[in-house]
Amino acid sequence: MPDILGELLFIFQRFNWLSALDLFLVTLVFFGILMLLRDTQALVLLRGILLLIVSLSLVTSLIDLPAFSWLIRTALPTLVLAIPVIFAPEIRRGLERLGRAGSAQGWLWRAPSTTEAVQRTIRAVVSACARLSARQHGALIVFQRGDSLEEYARTGVPLNAEVTAELLLQIFYPNTPLHDGAVIIADQRIVAAACVMPLSSSGILNHSPERQMGLRHRAALGTSEATDAVAVVVSEETGAISVAHGGRIIRRLDAERLENILLAFYQPPAQTSRSLLDLIRAARQPTPTRPKKED
């Protein structure tokens, strides 16, 4: 114990502002890694790796096992090389977010003069989602933002059609040729339907108290993880409406809250860095009333 106290005293005597900066940067790196792995299966794997390393270190330090200690010292460096392979999806997702940080904010703010067109598009989507929810018809609608969704649009059927509630209802009517897959909307046009979107690799849906969320929810969440798109999904089982963005999904939305959330994504670029939860809170604020059309 005196030796430990002496070493701690020696460390604190040499502590200066450069040491504080050094510790802050290391803490920042670990915090970023934990935030990146939050709500993913990789976090469970990371816990297992850390527990294994700590356990092996304690065993080799408390018990004199020369052969076992040599094996551990030889094997642990290879684990460092394996980390980029194990956490490849999370590393890619983090680099994509970093690359998007300073990029343009996408089609939502390209033309301020198209505000009325944007509102018409949102009203059509909200109206269609409300009717689909009432009929319990599943749907997945993806709004393209800064990241191009062309590679996903190529997997579907090109439409290049005006966004209307009636067209969306027809697309997602059960057993029709286009009802499976996602509709991609860009520049206030339906670019393609029946598109194949990436599935989520996170554990958010696995931890959900309701396990009936299927491929549409996984595709909505996966799209929001791989791109900066906004995905609206209607559950075929319950009719619940959800919105996914930035690797997060908000469920049980009514038509009014859905409209407010989508409109919140069309705010000026200075406000677009807010999280989906912040947009949900902003959407709860009262909006100017207007005459509503009968469905």
Sequence and secondary structure as in RCSB ss.txt:
>XXXX:A:sequence
MPDILGELLFIFQRFNWLSALDLFLVTLVFFGILMLLRDTQALVLLRGILLLIVSLSLVTSLIDLPAFSWLIRTA
LPTLVLAIPVIFAPEIRRGLERLGRAGSAQGWLWRAPSTTEAVQRTIRAVVSACARLSARQHGALIVFQRGDSLE
EYARTGVPLNAEVTAELLLQIFYPNTPLHDGAVIIADQRIVAAACVMPLSSSGILNHSPERQMGLRHRAALGTSE
ATDAVAVVVSEETGAISVAHGGRIIRRLDAERLENILLAFYQPPAQTSRSLLDLIRAARQPTPTRPKKED
>XXXX:A:secstr
 HHHHHHHHHHHHT  HHHHHHHHHHHHHHHHHHHHHTTBHHHHHHHHHHHHHHHHHHHHHHS  HHHHHHHHHH
HHHHHHHHHHHTHHHHHHHHHHHHHTTS   GGGS GGGHHHHHHHHHHHHHHHHHHHHHT  EEEEE  SS  H
HHHTTSEEEEEE  HHHHHHHTSTTSTTSSSEEEEETTEEEEEEE      BSTTTT S TT  HHHHHHHHHHH
HSS EEEEE TTT  EEEEETTEEEEEE HHHHHHHHHHTTS GGGTTS HHHHHHHHTS          
